[in-house]
């Protein structure tokens, strides 16, 4: 591989010495020269360089200005600053602004150039790999957040040591607890749990010592005082010394599913109540026809009595059906 190197240096003697040192370093390189910052920036527009050597003291725009402009254009080529004196404050500023390394002109020789070029390439590859890894992580996090939002599933953790709870963005949305001030804690979260379900939730947390997996459904009050049904699943993280470190898991909003199930149960209860009432009514009518009617017919007003009796039963069917339906629906959790 032949390295394409750009040197931006106003001193012609230094440029000559630099090219000779590169030639003697054993690094296969094509060196392009520039005598000032502006021409150097112009050369960067059309050519991709593997490494740039940039003098700090330049006429017009100095090396720091050129460095800032290069990085502002999104050019990530390794830039090695050439300095006349080792001023620590200046060096720190150069590295802060994006310089890959610095090299004192006093120590400029074939070996120092070779090491500087090789080091700059290693740092560039590390930086590139880090950038790609961070980019992939951000993409994964974005996809995970989107998937959680679609499925209405968030992840959460409870740290037994710090007593803090971590909620993902979707978990915050599900719990509607982003308005909680300060660090979320189990105590703050427990206040949102429905009083009828708190014992179930607490017992589940206590039983985790014996069973490392949990799967429960409970109710909470949102910030608008609306009841939500949540399903929480997860497991314990235990250290090597058997000390429980944290609980990790997911939380899902199952309110729609739970309400649909409740409505289905209510409809089923109503149908069952109707069936029971009509079955009982038919039995009463059959008994009436077989037993009561022959006895009532012996009276002069037997027909009127029979009609009154059967009419009363018919009128009572709807109220009894409604009462039985309410009793059966009250048993639905």
C-alpha atoms as a printed R data frame, in Angstrom:
    type eleno elety resid chain resno        x       y      z
1   ATOM     1    CA   UNK     A     1    0.000   0.000  0.000
2   ATOM     2    CA   UNK     A     2    1.281   3.440 -0.924
3   ATOM     3    CA   UNK     A     3    0.321   6.197  1.518
4   ATOM     4    CA   UNK     A     4   -0.887   9.470  0.085
5   ATOM     5    CA   UNK     A     5    0.540  12.189  2.340
6   ATOM     6    CA   UNK     A     6   -0.039  15.937  2.292
7   ATOM     7    CA   UNK     A     7    2.415  18.301  3.957
8   ATOM     8    CA   UNK     A     8    1.346  21.895  4.583
9   ATOM     9    CA   UNK     A     9    4.521  23.851  5.369
10  ATOM    10    CA   UNK     A    10    5.573  27.326  4.246
11  ATOM    11    CA   UNK     A    11    9.310  26.692  4.629
12  ATOM    12    CA   UNK     A    12   10.697  25.175  1.451
13  ATOM    13    CA   UNK     A    13   13.763  23.735  3.222
14  ATOM    14    CA   UNK     A    14   11.540  21.884  5.722
15  ATOM    15    CA   UNK     A    15    9.440  20.501  2.898
16  ATOM    16    CA   UNK     A    16   12.579  19.208  1.159
17  ATOM    17    CA   UNK     A    17   13.900  17.699  4.392
18  ATOM    18    CA   UNK     A    18   10.493  16.155  5.102
19  ATOM    19    CA   UNK     A    19   10.289  14.455  1.689
20  ATOM    20    CA   UNK     A    20   13.799  13.074  2.059
21  ATOM    21    CA   UNK     A    21   13.043  11.776  5.563
22  ATOM    22    CA   UNK     A    22    9.878  10.062  4.294
23  ATOM    23    CA   UNK     A    23   11.871   8.515  1.454
24  ATOM    24    CA   UNK     A    24   14.417   7.143  3.954
25  ATOM    25    CA   UNK     A    25   11.777   5.947  6.447
26  ATOM    26    CA   UNK     A    26   10.817   2.873  4.451
27  ATOM    27    CA   UNK     A    27    7.191   4.023  4.274
28  ATOM    28    CA   UNK     A    28    5.900   3.750  0.682
29  ATOM    29    CA   UNK     A    29    4.400   7.184  0.204
30  ATOM    30    CA   UNK     A    30    3.376   9.747 -2.380
31  ATOM    31    CA   UNK     A    31    3.988  13.206 -0.869
32  ATOM    32    CA   UNK     A    32    2.003  16.243 -2.010
33  ATOM    33    CA   UNK     A    33    3.256  19.695 -0.954
34  ATOM    34    CA   UNK     A    34    1.391  22.857 -0.037
35  ATOM    35    CA   UNK     A    35    3.064  26.119  1.022
36  ATOM    36    CA   UNK     A    36    0.077  27.646  2.851
37  ATOM    37    CA   UNK     A    37   -3.191  26.727  4.532
38  ATOM    38    CA   UNK     A    38   -5.575  27.901  1.833
39  ATOM    39    CA   UNK     A    39   -3.911  25.882 -0.923
40  ATOM    40    CA   UNK     A    40   -3.780  22.935  1.456
41  ATOM    41    CA   UNK     A    41   -7.537  23.159  2.072
42  ATOM    42    CA   UNK     A    42   -8.083  23.379 -1.683
43  ATOM    43    CA   UNK     A    43   -6.081  20.166 -2.215
44  ATOM    44    CA   UNK     A    44   -8.201  18.372  0.411
45  ATOM    45    CA   UNK     A    45  -11.366  19.110 -1.590
46  ATOM    46    CA   UNK     A    46  -10.487  16.858 -4.481
47  ATOM    47    CA   UNK     A    47   -8.149  14.279 -2.943
48  ATOM    48    CA   UNK     A    48   -8.446  11.819 -0.078
49  ATOM    49    CA   UNK     A    49   -5.183  11.679  1.879
50  ATOM    50    CA   UNK     A    50   -4.099   8.940  4.290
51  ATOM    51    CA   UNK     A    51   -2.222  11.390  6.483
52  ATOM    52    CA   UNK     A    52   -1.702  15.165  6.703
53  ATOM    53    CA   UNK     A    53    1.305  16.899  8.266
54  ATOM    54    CA   UNK     A    54    0.339  20.443  9.204
55  ATOM    55    CA   UNK     A    55    2.718  23.160 10.383
56  ATOM    56    CA   UNK     A    56    1.433  25.211 13.305
57  ATOM    57    CA   UNK     A    57    3.056  28.502 12.199
58  ATOM    58    CA   UNK     A    58    1.701  29.442  8.777
59  ATOM    59    CA   UNK     A    59    1.129  32.813  7.099
60  ATOM    60    CA   UNK     A    60   -2.503  33.981  6.979
61  ATOM    61    CA   UNK     A    61   -4.382  31.104  8.551
62  ATOM    62    CA   UNK     A    62   -2.262  29.354 11.165
63  ATOM    63    CA   UNK     A    63   -2.233  25.607 11.733
64  ATOM    64    CA   UNK     A    64   -4.948  25.744 14.411
65  ATOM    65    CA   UNK     A    65   -7.312  27.604 12.059
66  ATOM    66    CA   UNK     A    66   -6.645  25.102  9.277
67  ATOM    67    CA   UNK     A    67   -7.233  22.206 11.704
68  ATOM    68    CA   UNK     A    68  -10.582  23.631 12.834
69  ATOM    69    CA   UNK     A    69  -11.689  24.282  9.256
70  ATOM    70    CA   UNK     A    70  -10.667  20.773  8.160
71  ATOM    71    CA   UNK     A    71  -12.652  19.114 10.949
72  ATOM    72    CA   UNK     A    72  -15.643  21.406 10.389
73  ATOM    73    CA   UNK     A    73  -15.791  20.128  6.810
74  ATOM    74    CA   UNK     A    74  -16.099  16.563  8.095
75  ATOM    75    CA   UNK     A    75  -12.639  15.526  6.926
76  ATOM    76    CA   UNK     A    76  -11.490  12.824  9.362
77  ATOM    77    CA   UNK     A    77   -8.021  12.204  7.874
78  ATOM    78    CA   UNK     A    78   -5.331  11.830 10.561
79  ATOM    79    CA   UNK     A    79   -3.622  15.207 11.043
80  ATOM    80    CA   UNK     A    80   -0.175  15.370 12.647
81  ATOM    81    CA   UNK     A    81    0.768  18.852 13.789
82  ATOM    82    CA   UNK     A    82    4.350  20.060 13.258
83  ATOM    83    CA   UNK     A    83    5.409  22.313 16.115
84  ATOM    84    CA   UNK     A    84    8.557  24.270 16.702
85  ATOM    85    CA   UNK     A    85    8.395  24.218 20.501
86  ATOM    86    CA   UNK     A    86    6.713  21.843 22.937
87  ATOM    87    CA   UNK     A    87    4.153  24.204 24.454
88  ATOM    88    CA   UNK     A    88    1.875  21.952 26.529
89  ATOM    89    CA   UNK     A    89   -1.062  24.400 26.462
90  ATOM    90    CA   UNK     A    90   -0.888  24.636 22.663
91  ATOM    91    CA   UNK     A    91   -0.563  20.860 22.273
92  ATOM    92    CA   UNK     A    92   -3.594  20.226 24.488
93  ATOM    93    CA   UNK     A    93   -5.633  22.699 22.431
94  ATOM    94    CA   UNK     A    94   -4.544  21.084 19.154
95  ATOM    95    CA   UNK     A    95   -5.502  17.606 20.359
96  ATOM    96    CA   UNK     A    96   -8.805  18.966 21.665
97  ATOM    97    CA   UNK     A    97   -9.604  20.441 18.245
98  ATOM    98    CA   UNK     A    98   -9.043  17.111 16.507
99  ATOM    99    CA   UNK     A    99   -5.308  16.688 15.886
100 ATOM   100    CA   UNK     A   100   -4.318  13.029 15.844
101 ATOM   101    CA   UNK     A   101   -0.791  13.622 17.094
102 ATOM   102    CA   UNK     A   102    1.990  16.212 17.158
103 ATOM   103    CA   UNK     A   103    5.636  16.067 16.140
104 ATOM   104    CA   UNK     A   104    8.385  18.492 17.057
105 ATOM   105    CA   UNK     A   105   10.402  19.711 14.092
106 ATOM   106    CA   UNK     A   106   13.532  19.253 16.191
107 ATOM   107    CA   UNK     A   107   12.867  15.492 16.350
108 ATOM   108    CA   UNK     A   108   11.957  15.144 12.680
109 ATOM   109    CA   UNK     A   109   13.808  12.134 11.244
110 ATOM   110    CA   UNK     A   110   12.962   9.012  9.176
111 ATOM   111    CA   UNK     A   111   12.232   6.878 12.256
112 ATOM   112    CA   UNK     A   112   10.040   9.441 14.031
113 ATOM   113    CA   UNK     A   113    8.071   9.994 10.810
114 ATOM   114    CA   UNK     A   114    7.563   6.258 10.312
115 ATOM   115    CA   UNK     A   115    6.351   5.775 13.881
116 ATOM   116    CA   UNK     A   116    4.127   8.838 13.658
117 ATOM   117    CA   UNK     A   117    2.477   7.653 10.429
118 ATOM   118    CA   UNK     A   118    1.952   4.104 11.711
119 ATOM   119    CA   UNK     A   119    0.535   5.390 15.009
120 ATOM   120    CA   UNK     A   120   -1.817   7.783 13.222
121 ATOM   121    CA   UNK     A   121   -3.186   4.932 11.098
122 ATOM   122    CA   UNK     A   122   -3.798   2.758 14.173
123 ATOM   123    CA   UNK     A   123   -5.586   5.600 15.956
124 ATOM   124    CA   UNK     A   124   -7.633   6.322 12.847
125 ATOM   125    CA   UNK     A   125   -8.771   2.688 12.581
126 ATOM   126    CA   UNK     A   126   -9.640   2.568 16.292
127 ATOM   127    CA   UNK     A   127  -11.618   5.793 15.982
128 ATOM   128    CA   UNK     A   128  -13.365   4.487 12.870
129 ATOM   129    CA   UNK     A   129  -14.270   1.188 14.525
130 ATOM   130    CA   UNK     A   130  -15.547   3.045 17.598
131 ATOM   131    CA   UNK     A   131  -17.676   5.307 15.413
132 ATOM   132    CA   UNK     A   132  -19.145   2.340 13.530
133 ATOM   133    CA   UNK     A   133  -19.812   0.491 16.792
134 ATOM   134    CA   UNK     A   134  -21.535   3.538 18.306
135 ATOM   135    CA   UNK     A   135  -23.528   4.006 15.108
136 ATOM   136    CA   UNK     A   136  -24.618   0.347 15.175
137 ATOM   137    CA   UNK     A   137  -25.512   0.680 18.864
138 ATOM   138    CA   UNK     A   138  -27.586   3.808 18.215
139 ATOM   139    CA   UNK     A   139  -29.329   2.021 15.341
140 ATOM   140    CA   UNK     A   140  -30.030  -1.011 17.540
141 ATOM   141    CA   UNK     A   141  -31.327   1.215 20.333
142 ATOM   142    CA   UNK     A   142  -33.551   3.072 17.859
143 ATOM   143    CA   UNK     A   143  -34.930  -0.182 16.451
144 ATOM   144    CA   UNK     A   144  -35.470  -1.532 19.971
145 ATOM   145    CA   UNK     A   145  -37.277   1.661 21.008
146 ATOM   146    CA   UNK     A   146  -39.470   1.481 17.891
147 ATOM   147    CA   UNK     A   147  -40.257  -2.193 18.520
148 ATOM   148    CA   UNK     A   148  -41.072  -1.466 22.161
149 ATOM   149    CA   UNK     A   149  -43.337   1.404 21.145
150 ATOM   150    CA   UNK     A   150  -45.211  -0.724 18.610
151 ATOM   151    CA   UNK     A   151  -45.618  -3.632 21.037
152 ATOM   152    CA   UNK     A   152  -46.128  -1.263 24.000
153 ATOM   153    CA   UNK     A   153  -43.419  -3.114 25.899
154 ATOM   154    CA   UNK     A   154  -40.786  -1.355 27.993
155 ATOM   155    CA   UNK     A   155  -37.865  -2.701 29.997
156 ATOM   156    CA   UNK     A   156  -37.106  -1.922 33.621
157 ATOM   157    CA   UNK     A   157  -34.627  -2.767 36.352
158 ATOM   158    CA   UNK     A   158  -34.714  -2.604 40.128
159 ATOM   159    CA   UNK     A   159  -31.329  -2.380 41.866
160 ATOM   160    CA   UNK     A   160  -31.396  -3.923 45.355
161 ATOM   161    CA   UNK     A   161  -28.169  -2.128 46.287
162 ATOM   162    CA   UNK     A   162  -29.059   1.448 45.286
163 ATOM   163    CA   UNK     A   163  -32.836   0.873 45.694
164 ATOM   164    CA   UNK     A   164  -33.343   2.663 42.385
165 ATOM   165    CA   UNK     A   165  -35.575   1.728 39.480
166 ATOM   166    CA   UNK     A   166  -34.573   2.237 35.856
167 ATOM   167    CA   UNK     A   167  -37.286   2.637 33.208
168 ATOM   168    CA   UNK     A   168  -36.725   2.686 29.447
169 ATOM   169    CA   UNK     A   169  -38.369   5.464 27.460
170 ATOM   170    CA   UNK     A   170  -41.322   3.244 26.521
171 ATOM   171    CA   UNK     A   171  -41.654   2.036 30.129
172 ATOM   172    CA   UNK     A   172  -41.907   5.673 31.236
173 ATOM   173    CA   UNK     A   173  -44.597   6.199 28.604
174 ATOM   174    CA   UNK     A   174  -46.530   3.107 29.734
175 ATOM   175    CA   UNK     A   175  -46.289   4.002 33.417
176 ATOM   176    CA   UNK     A   176  -46.837   7.718 32.755
177 ATOM   177    CA   UNK     A   177  -44.380   8.474 35.525
178 ATOM   178    CA   UNK     A   178  -41.950  10.805 33.755
179 ATOM   179    CA   UNK     A   179  -43.286  13.550 35.993
180 ATOM   180    CA   UNK     A   180  -41.752  11.851 39.054
181 ATOM   181    CA   UNK     A   181  -39.108  14.203 40.380
182 ATOM   182    CA   UNK     A   182  -35.675  12.863 41.223
183 ATOM   183    CA   UNK     A   183  -34.454   9.309 40.805
184 ATOM   184    CA   UNK     A   184  -37.282   6.738 40.560
185 ATOM   185    CA   UNK     A   185  -37.396   4.424 43.570
186 ATOM   186    CA   UNK     A   186  -39.422   1.364 44.503
187 ATOM   187    CA   UNK     A   187  -41.245   3.412 47.140
188 ATOM   188    CA   UNK     A   188  -42.331   6.048 44.608
189 ATOM   189    CA   UNK     A   189  -43.402   3.395 42.132
190 ATOM   190    CA   UNK     A   190  -45.304   1.385 44.772
191 ATOM   191    CA   UNK     A   191  -47.537   4.392 45.467
192 ATOM   192    CA   UNK     A   192  -48.925   4.060 41.947
193 ATOM   193    CA   UNK     A   193  -49.962   0.416 42.383
194 ATOM   194    CA   UNK     A   194  -53.661  -0.259 42.985
195 ATOM   195    CA   UNK     A   195  -54.233  -0.998 46.684
196 ATOM   196    CA   UNK     A   196  -55.992  -4.322 45.884
197 ATOM   197    CA   UNK     A   197  -52.967  -5.483 43.874
198 ATOM   198    CA   UNK     A   198  -50.140  -4.162 46.054
199 ATOM   199    CA   UNK     A   199  -50.036  -7.293 48.224
200 ATOM   200    CA   UNK     A   200  -49.791  -9.495 45.104
201 ATOM   201    CA   UNK     A   201  -46.961  -7.344 43.727
202 ATOM   202    CA   UNK     A   202  -45.091  -7.249 47.045
203 ATOM   203    CA   UNK     A   203  -45.459 -11.010 47.586
204 ATOM   204    CA   UNK     A   204  -44.150 -11.654 44.067
205 ATOM   205    CA   UNK     A   205  -41.041  -9.572 44.827
206 ATOM   206    CA   UNK     A   206  -40.536 -11.452 48.105
207 ATOM   207    CA   UNK     A   207  -41.026 -14.869 46.483
208 ATOM   208    CA   UNK     A   208  -38.314 -14.099 43.936
209 ATOM   209    CA   UNK     A   209  -35.782 -15.341 46.468
210 ATOM   210    CA   UNK     A   210  -37.195 -18.838 45.938
211 ATOM   211    CA   UNK     A   211  -38.243 -18.440 42.305
212 ATOM   212    CA   UNK     A   212  -35.927 -16.392 40.089
213 ATOM   213    CA   UNK     A   213  -38.619 -15.774 37.422
214 ATOM   214    CA   UNK     A   214  -41.737 -13.641 37.753
215 ATOM   215    CA   UNK     A   215  -44.838 -13.061 35.614
216 ATOM   216    CA   UNK     A   216  -47.651 -11.001 37.147
217 ATOM   217    CA   UNK     A   217  -50.474  -8.719 36.072
218 ATOM   218    CA   UNK     A   218  -51.465  -5.796 38.283
219 ATOM   219    CA   UNK     A   219  -53.123  -2.390 38.162
220 ATOM   220    CA   UNK     A   220  -51.595   1.065 38.607
221 ATOM   221    CA   UNK     A   221  -52.918   4.616 38.722
222 ATOM   222    CA   UNK     A   222  -51.541   6.941 36.056
223 ATOM   223    CA   UNK     A   223  -50.790  10.617 36.641
224 ATOM   224    CA   UNK     A   224  -54.345  11.296 35.380
225 ATOM   225    CA   UNK     A   225  -55.703   8.893 38.023
226 ATOM   226    CA   UNK     A   226  -56.708   6.401 35.322
227 ATOM   227    CA   UNK     A   227  -56.334   2.679 36.028
228 ATOM   228    CA   UNK     A   228  -53.998   0.714 33.763
229 ATOM   229    CA   UNK     A   229  -53.434  -3.043 33.656
230 ATOM   230    CA   UNK     A   230  -49.764  -3.986 33.397
231 ATOM   231    CA   UNK     A   231  -48.043  -7.304 32.818
232 ATOM   232    CA   UNK     A   232  -44.521  -7.558 34.211
233 ATOM   233    CA   UNK     A   233  -42.077 -10.349 33.421
234 ATOM   234    CA   UNK     A   234  -38.430 -10.864 34.256
235 ATOM   235    CA   UNK     A   235  -35.829 -12.544 36.422
236 ATOM   236    CA   UNK     A   236  -33.211 -11.994 39.109
237 ATOM   237    CA   UNK     A   237  -29.553 -11.211 38.536
238 ATOM   238    CA   UNK     A   238  -27.561 -13.023 41.212
239 ATOM   239    CA   UNK     A   239  -23.863 -12.492 41.929
240 ATOM   240    CA   UNK     A   240  -21.392 -15.334 42.323
241 ATOM   241    CA   UNK     A   241  -21.661 -15.047 46.118
242 ATOM   242    CA   UNK     A   242  -25.423 -15.693 45.817
243 ATOM   243    CA   UNK     A   243  -26.259 -12.088 46.655
244 ATOM   244    CA   UNK     A   244  -29.234 -10.779 44.673
245 ATOM   245    CA   UNK     A   245  -28.078  -7.762 42.680
246 ATOM   246    CA   UNK     A   246  -31.106  -6.645 40.675
247 ATOM   247    CA   UNK     A   247  -34.357  -7.543 38.971
248 ATOM   248    CA   UNK     A   248  -34.516  -7.066 35.200
249 ATOM   249    CA   UNK     A   249  -37.577  -7.465 33.060
250 ATOM   250    CA   UNK     A   250  -40.262  -5.999 30.857
251 ATOM   251    CA   UNK     A   251  -43.531  -4.221 31.465
252 ATOM   252    CA   UNK     A   252  -46.398  -4.250 28.973
253 ATOM   253    CA   UNK     A   253  -49.625  -2.274 28.865
254 ATOM   254    CA   UNK     A   254  -52.373  -4.914 28.635
255 ATOM   255    CA   UNK     A   255  -55.258  -2.562 29.487
256 ATOM   256    CA   UNK     A   256  -56.993  -2.958 26.121
257 ATOM   257    CA   UNK     A   257  -56.611  -6.734 26.227
258 ATOM   258    CA   UNK     A   258  -57.781  -6.898 29.839
259 ATOM   259    CA   UNK     A   259  -60.802  -4.657 29.172
260 ATOM   260    CA   UNK     A   260  -61.719  -6.723 26.114
261 ATOM   261    CA   UNK     A   261  -61.488  -9.872 28.212
262 ATOM   262    CA   UNK     A   262  -63.645  -8.272 30.909
263 ATOM   263    CA   UNK     A   263  -66.270  -7.276 28.345
264 ATOM   264    CA   UNK     A   264  -66.259 -10.804 26.937
265 ATOM   265    CA   UNK     A   265  -66.765 -12.207 30.430
266 ATOM   266    CA   UNK     A   266  -69.620  -9.750 31.069
267 ATOM   267    CA   UNK     A   267  -71.363 -10.707 27.821
268 ATOM   268    CA   UNK     A   268  -70.897 -14.381 28.704
269 ATOM   269    CA   UNK     A   269  -72.303 -13.755 32.206
270 ATOM   270    CA   UNK     A   270  -75.351 -11.979 30.770
271 ATOM   271    CA   UNK     A   271  -76.006 -14.820 28.337
272 ATOM   272    CA   UNK     A   272  -75.620 -17.365 31.124
273 ATOM   273    CA   UNK     A   273  -78.044 -15.410 33.354
274 ATOM   274    CA   UNK     A   274  -80.556 -15.244 30.507
275 ATOM   275    CA   UNK     A   275  -80.253 -18.988 29.871
276 ATOM   276    CA   UNK     A   276  -80.711 -19.808 33.568
277 ATOM   277    CA   UNK     A   277  -83.760 -17.551 33.961
278 ATOM   278    CA   UNK     A   278  -85.474 -18.867 30.850
279 ATOM   279    CA   UNK     A   279  -84.696 -22.460 31.783
280 ATOM   280    CA   UNK     A   280  -86.250 -21.926 35.219
281 ATOM   281    CA   UNK     A   281  -89.234 -20.154 33.606
282 ATOM   282    CA   UNK     A   282  -89.841 -23.049 31.220
283 ATOM   283    CA   UNK     A   283  -89.695 -25.522 34.127
284 ATOM   284    CA   UNK     A   284  -92.198 -23.407 36.106
285 ATOM   285    CA   UNK     A   285  -94.552 -23.250 33.107
286 ATOM   286    CA   UNK     A   286  -94.305 -27.001 32.592
287 ATOM   287    CA   UNK     A   287  -95.061 -27.659 36.277
288 ATOM   288    CA   UNK     A   288  -97.914 -25.181 36.052
289 ATOM   289    CA   UNK     A   289  -99.396 -26.944 33.037
290 ATOM   290    CA   UNK     A   290  -99.051 -30.403 34.570
291 ATOM   291    CA   UNK     A   291  -99.914 -29.768 38.201
292 ATOM   292    CA   UNK     A   292 -101.475 -26.361 38.874
293 ATOM   293    CA   UNK     A   293 -103.735 -25.958 35.817
294 ATOM   294    CA   UNK     A   294 -105.902 -29.066 36.506
295 ATOM   295    CA   UNK     A   295 -106.399 -27.904 40.108
296 ATOM   296    CA   UNK     A   296 -107.134 -24.269 39.150
297 ATOM   297    CA   UNK     A   297 -109.591 -25.294 36.388
298 ATOM   298    CA   UNK     A   298 -112.000 -26.561 39.110
299 ATOM   299    CA   UNK     A   299 -112.580 -22.963 40.176
300 ATOM   300    CA   UNK     A   300 -114.995 -20.653 38.404
301 ATOM   301    CA   UNK     A   301 -112.275 -18.064 37.973
302 ATOM   302    CA   UNK     A   302 -109.648 -20.671 37.111
303 ATOM   303    CA   UNK     A   303 -108.762 -19.119 33.758
304 ATOM   304    CA   UNK     A   304 -108.240 -15.701 35.324
305 ATOM   305    CA   UNK     A   305 -106.058 -17.170 38.080
306 ATOM   306    CA   UNK     A   306 -103.960 -19.120 35.550
307 ATOM   307    CA   UNK     A   307 -103.445 -16.078 33.351
308 ATOM   308    CA   UNK     A   308 -102.513 -13.914 36.368
309 ATOM   309    CA   UNK     A   309 -100.024 -16.490 37.628
310 ATOM   310    CA   UNK     A   310  -98.325 -16.956 34.245
311 ATOM   311    CA   UNK     A   311  -98.381 -13.207 33.560
312 ATOM   312    CA   UNK     A   312  -96.666 -12.516 36.883
313 ATOM   313    CA   UNK     A   313  -93.962 -15.027 36.039
314 ATOM   314    CA   UNK     A   314  -93.462 -13.442 32.609
315 ATOM   315    CA   UNK     A   315  -93.191  -9.956 34.129
316 ATOM   316    CA   UNK     A   316  -90.626 -11.148 36.665
317 ATOM   317    CA   UNK     A   317  -88.344 -12.710 34.036
318 ATOM   318    CA   UNK     A   318  -86.581  -9.489 33.024
319 ATOM   319    CA   UNK     A   319  -85.902  -8.128 36.563
320 ATOM   320    CA   UNK     A   320  -84.699 -11.536 37.752
321 ATOM   321    CA   UNK     A   321  -82.492 -11.851 34.685
322 ATOM   322    CA   UNK     A   322  -80.995  -8.399 35.357
323 ATOM   323    CA   UNK     A   323  -80.408  -9.142 39.057
324 ATOM   324    CA   UNK     A   324  -78.794 -12.503 38.327
325 ATOM   325    CA   UNK     A   325  -76.624 -10.904 35.632
326 ATOM   326    CA   UNK     A   326  -75.378  -8.255 38.077
327 ATOM   327    CA   UNK     A   327  -74.560 -10.887 40.680
328 ATOM   328    CA   UNK     A   328  -72.600 -12.936 38.139
329 ATOM   329    CA   UNK     A   329  -70.723  -9.896 36.727
330 ATOM   330    CA   UNK     A   330  -69.781  -8.703 40.224
331 ATOM   331    CA   UNK     A   331  -67.755 -11.904 40.582
332 ATOM   332    CA   UNK     A   332  -65.666 -11.042 37.506
333 ATOM   333    CA   UNK     A   333  -62.271  -9.638 38.527
